[in-house]
């Protein structure tokens, strides 16, 4: 798992390592000094999605940006019975183990998209380790599935496509993975030319791996099955860490949900607001995101 030479140019000042997180190898970039801060990416990105904000955050924090299990250059285990190996509980445990291995027993978390779903579970299962939590452009998974309507299904069709039984989505995406990846990102980015061409090249490299595409489907299958079981078991449990929810003003989540209200149903201390962009403020509006993060953290 050698780091492509280009990564050091994309996030200057950072180093890369592969951490054995209890048998799952997780690729991680780290840099800076100060309190620990974990960055978790979404689909179909990798940790490089943070490249516009990570160096600035590293001026105040010890920043760790990882590839989630199944994504990027992290391990891609078999899904297991009932997709258990891609439950957000298992994926959160990976990240807790990474932080422990790197010497951090308590840390802040900034997480986007799928990573934010992992962080939601982490803040419930490992409440003593999460100091503050920033969730970007999501409403809770259970809320979104239970309130599904035609508009949501139309805008987020992959939530219902990727969960189909193996090998249907894998086989169809295999025909042209670059097309699927690029259409997906283009549909969510609302500020043109926001994704650096070097980063897009890395997204393509990772998405061309059949094991990555299968793992991504397992992530979504888990979200529509075992994750909902866990969420219902914890229905009355509340995140205790201060939580800031941010979302794209031009995106789907804010258009279809009262984002703050959905999180006030799940957490005790919630703040947040929209940023003028689409789904990925870390790539579309990094300065606005840094301003929000600076005030909260």
C-alpha positions as CSV (number, residue, x, y, z in Angstrom):
1,X,0.0,0.0,0.0
2,X,2.5,2.6,-1.1
3,X,1.3,6.2,-1.1
4,X,1.2,7.7,-4.6
5,X,3.9,10.3,-4.8
6,X,1.2,13.0,-5.7
7,X,-0.4,12.8,-2.2
8,X,2.4,14.8,-0.5
9,X,1.8,17.6,-3.1
10,X,-1.9,17.6,-2.5
11,X,-1.7,18.0,1.3
12,X,1.6,19.7,2.0
13,X,3.1,19.2,5.4
14,X,1.4,15.9,6.1
15,X,2.8,12.4,6.4
16,X,1.1,9.1,5.6
17,X,1.0,5.8,7.4
18,X,-1.1,2.6,7.5
19,X,-2.5,1.7,10.9
20,X,-3.4,-1.8,12.0
21,X,-6.8,-1.1,13.6
22,X,-7.4,-4.5,15.2
23,X,-6.7,-6.4,12.0
24,X,-8.0,-3.9,9.6
25,X,-5.4,-1.7,7.9
26,X,-6.5,1.9,7.7
27,X,-4.7,4.4,5.6
28,X,-4.2,7.7,7.4
29,X,-2.6,11.1,6.7
30,X,-1.5,13.2,9.7
31,X,0.0,16.5,10.4
32,X,0.0,19.6,12.7
33,X,0.1,20.0,16.5
34,X,-2.4,20.6,19.2
35,X,-5.6,18.8,20.3
36,X,-6.4,15.8,18.1
37,X,-8.9,16.2,15.3
38,X,-10.2,13.3,13.1
39,X,-11.5,13.9,9.6
40,X,-13.8,11.4,8.0
41,X,-14.8,11.5,4.3
42,X,-17.8,10.4,2.4
43,X,-18.7,8.5,-0.8
44,X,-17.2,8.4,-3.4
45,X,-14.3,10.4,-2.0
46,X,-11.2,9.5,0.0
47,X,-9.3,11.4,2.7
48,X,-8.0,13.7,0.0
49,X,-11.4,15.5,0.0
50,X,-10.0,17.5,3.0
51,X,-6.9,18.8,1.2
52,X,-8.2,22.4,1.0
53,X,-8.8,22.7,4.8
54,X,-6.5,20.2,6.4
55,X,-3.3,22.4,6.3
56,X,-5.2,25.3,7.9
57,X,-6.6,23.0,10.6
58,X,-3.2,21.6,11.2
59,X,-2.1,25.1,12.5
60,X,-4.3,24.5,15.6
61,X,-4.8,20.7,15.7
62,X,-3.1,17.4,15.3
63,X,-5.1,16.4,12.2
64,X,-5.7,12.8,11.3
65,X,-7.5,12.1,7.9
66,X,-8.3,8.5,7.1
67,X,-9.7,6.4,4.4
68,X,-12.8,4.6,5.8
69,X,-12.8,0.8,5.7
70,X,-13.6,-0.2,2.1
71,X,-12.6,3.1,0.6
72,X,-9.3,4.5,-0.8
73,X,-6.3,2.5,0.3
74,X,-7.8,1.1,3.4
75,X,-8.6,-2.6,3.7
76,X,-11.8,-4.0,2.1
77,X,-12.9,-7.0,4.1
78,X,-15.8,-9.3,3.1
79,X,-19.2,-7.9,4.1
80,X,-20.0,-10.7,6.4
81,X,-23.4,-12.1,7.4
82,X,-26.0,-9.3,7.2
83,X,-23.3,-6.8,6.0
84,X,-22.1,-6.6,9.6
85,X,-18.5,-5.8,8.6
86,X,-19.7,-2.5,7.1
87,X,-22.0,-1.5,9.9
88,X,-21.3,1.9,11.1
89,X,-20.5,0.4,14.4
90,X,-17.6,-1.7,12.9
91,X,-16.4,1.3,10.8
92,X,-16.5,3.6,13.9
93,X,-14.4,1.0,15.8
94,X,-11.8,1.2,13.1
95,X,-11.4,4.9,13.6
96,X,-11.3,4.7,17.4
97,X,-8.6,2.1,17.1
98,X,-6.6,4.3,14.7
99,X,-6.8,7.2,17.1
100,X,-5.7,5.0,20.0
101,X,-2.8,3.6,18.0
102,X,-1.7,7.2,17.2
103,X,-1.9,8.1,20.9
104,X,-5.2,10.0,21.0
105,X,-7.8,8.9,23.6
106,X,-10.0,12.0,23.2
107,X,-10.5,14.0,20.0
108,X,-12.8,16.2,17.9
109,X,-14.4,14.8,14.8
110,X,-15.3,16.5,11.5
111,X,-17.1,14.2,9.2
112,X,-18.9,14.4,5.8
113,X,-21.5,12.2,4.2
114,X,-20.8,8.5,4.9
115,X,-18.1,9.5,7.3
116,X,-20.7,11.5,9.2
117,X,-22.8,8.4,9.6
118,X,-19.8,6.6,11.0
119,X,-19.2,9.6,13.4
120,X,-22.8,9.5,14.5
121,X,-22.4,5.9,15.6
122,X,-19.0,6.7,17.2
123,X,-20.4,9.5,19.3
124,X,-23.0,7.0,20.7
125,X,-20.7,4.0,21.2
126,X,-17.6,5.9,22.3
127,X,-19.0,9.0,23.9
128,X,-16.1,9.4,26.3
129,X,-13.7,9.8,23.3
130,X,-15.6,12.4,21.2
131,X,-15.1,15.9,22.4
132,X,-16.9,17.9,19.7
133,X,-18.6,16.6,16.6
134,X,-19.2,18.3,13.2
135,X,-21.5,16.5,10.8
136,X,-21.6,17.8,7.2
137,X,-24.6,17.5,4.9
138,X,-26.5,14.7,6.4
139,X,-29.6,14.1,8.4
140,X,-29.7,10.9,10.6
141,X,-29.9,7.7,8.5
142,X,-33.0,6.3,10.2
143,X,-34.8,9.7,9.8
144,X,-34.0,9.8,6.1
145,X,-35.2,6.3,5.4
146,X,-38.3,6.6,7.4
147,X,-39.2,9.9,5.7
148,X,-38.4,8.8,2.2
149,X,-40.6,10.2,-0.5
150,X,-40.5,10.5,-4.2
151,X,-38.3,13.7,-4.2
152,X,-35.7,12.1,-1.9
153,X,-35.7,8.9,-3.9
154,X,-35.2,10.8,-7.1
155,X,-32.4,13.0,-5.8
156,X,-30.6,10.2,-3.9
157,X,-31.3,7.3,-6.2
158,X,-28.0,5.5,-5.3
159,X,-29.4,4.9,-1.7
160,X,-31.8,2.5,-3.4
161,X,-29.6,1.3,-6.2
162,X,-26.4,0.4,-4.2
163,X,-28.4,-1.6,-1.6
164,X,-29.6,-4.1,-4.2
165,X,-28.4,-7.7,-3.8
166,X,-24.9,-8.6,-5.0
167,X,-23.9,-8.6,-7.8
168,X,-26.5,-6.3,-9.5
169,X,-25.1,-2.8,-8.7
170,X,-21.4,-4.0,-8.8
171,X,-22.0,-5.5,-12.3
172,X,-23.7,-2.5,-13.7
173,X,-21.1,0.0,-12.4
174,X,-18.3,-2.2,-13.7
175,X,-19.3,-1.3,-17.2
176,X,-18.0,2.2,-16.8
177,X,-16.9,3.1,-13.2
178,X,-15.5,6.5,-14.2
179,X,-18.9,7.5,-15.7
180,X,-20.8,6.5,-12.5
181,X,-18.2,8.3,-10.3
182,X,-18.1,11.5,-12.3
183,X,-21.9,11.7,-12.7
184,X,-22.3,11.2,-9.0
185,X,-19.9,13.9,-8.0
186,X,-21.1,16.3,-10.7
187,X,-24.7,15.9,-9.5
188,X,-23.8,17.0,-6.0
189,X,-21.2,19.7,-6.6
190,X,-23.0,23.0,-7.2
191,X,-19.9,25.3,-7.6
192,X,-18.2,24.4,-10.9
193,X,-14.5,23.3,-10.9
194,X,-14.4,22.7,-7.2
195,X,-12.8,19.3,-7.3
196,X,-9.0,19.5,-7.9
197,X,-8.1,17.5,-11.0
198,X,-5.4,15.7,-9.0
199,X,-7.9,14.7,-6.4
200,X,-10.4,13.5,-9.0
201,X,-7.7,11.4,-10.5
202,X,-7.2,9.7,-7.2
203,X,-11.0,9.2,-6.8
204,X,-10.9,7.5,-10.2
205,X,-8.0,5.3,-9.3
206,X,-9.7,4.0,-6.2
207,X,-13.1,3.6,-7.8
208,X,-11.6,1.5,-10.6
209,X,-10.8,-1.2,-8.0
210,X,-13.7,-3.7,-8.0
211,X,-13.1,-4.4,-4.3
212,X,-13.7,-0.8,-3.5
213,X,-17.0,-0.7,-5.5
214,X,-18.2,-3.9,-3.7
215,X,-17.2,-2.5,-0.3
216,X,-19.1,0.7,-1.1
217,X,-22.2,-1.3,-1.9
218,X,-21.8,-3.2,1.4
219,X,-21.6,0.1,3.2
220,X,-24.9,1.2,1.7
221,X,-26.4,-2.3,2.3
222,X,-25.4,-2.1,5.9
223,X,-27.0,1.4,6.2
224,X,-30.3,0.0,5.0
225,X,-30.3,-3.1,7.3
226,X,-28.1,-3.6,10.3
227,X,-27.4,0.1,10.9
228,X,-31.2,0.7,11.2
229,X,-31.4,-2.1,13.8
230,X,-28.7,-0.4,15.8
231,X,-30.3,3.0,15.4
232,X,-33.6,1.8,16.6
233,X,-32.0,0.1,19.6
234,X,-30.5,3.5,20.4
235,X,-33.6,5.5,19.5
236,X,-33.8,7.2,22.9
237,X,-30.0,7.6,23.3
238,X,-28.7,11.1,22.7
239,X,-25.3,12.3,21.6
240,X,-23.8,14.1,24.5
241,X,-20.9,15.9,22.7
242,X,-21.6,19.4,21.3
243,X,-22.7,18.8,17.7
244,X,-22.6,21.3,14.9
245,X,-24.5,20.4,11.7
246,X,-23.5,22.1,8.5
247,X,-25.1,21.5,5.1
248,X,-25.0,22.8,1.6
249,X,-27.5,25.6,1.0
250,X,-27.8,24.5,-2.6
251,X,-28.0,20.8,-1.8
252,X,-30.6,18.1,-1.1
253,X,-30.4,17.6,2.7
254,X,-31.3,21.2,3.5
255,X,-34.0,21.3,0.9
256,X,-35.8,18.2,2.2
257,X,-35.2,18.3,5.9
258,X,-35.1,20.7,8.9
259,X,-31.5,19.6,9.5
260,X,-31.1,21.1,13.0
261,X,-34.4,19.7,14.1
262,X,-33.5,16.2,12.9
263,X,-30.3,16.4,15.0
264,X,-32.0,17.9,18.0
265,X,-33.9,14.6,18.1
266,X,-30.6,12.8,18.4
267,X,-28.3,15.0,20.4
268,X,-28.5,17.3,23.5
269,X,-26.5,20.3,22.2
270,X,-27.0,21.1,18.6
271,X,-26.0,24.2,16.5
272,X,-25.3,24.8,12.9
273,X,-26.3,26.5,9.6
274,X,-26.1,26.1,5.8
275,X,-23.1,27.0,3.8
276,X,-23.6,28.5,0.3
277,X,-22.5,25.5,-1.8
278,X,-23.6,22.0,-2.7
279,X,-22.9,18.7,-1.0
280,X,-19.2,19.1,-0.3
281,X,-18.2,22.4,1.4
282,X,-14.7,21.2,2.1
283,X,-14.1,21.2,-1.7
284,X,-16.7,23.9,-2.8
285,X,-16.4,26.5,0.0
286,X,-13.4,25.7,2.1
287,X,-13.0,29.3,3.5
288,X,-16.6,29.3,4.7
289,X,-16.2,25.9,6.2
290,X,-13.0,26.9,8.0
291,X,-14.7,29.9,9.5
292,X,-17.5,27.7,10.8
293,X,-15.1,25.2,12.2
294,X,-12.9,27.9,13.8
295,X,-15.8,29.3,15.8
296,X,-17.1,25.9,16.9
297,X,-13.9,24.2,17.8
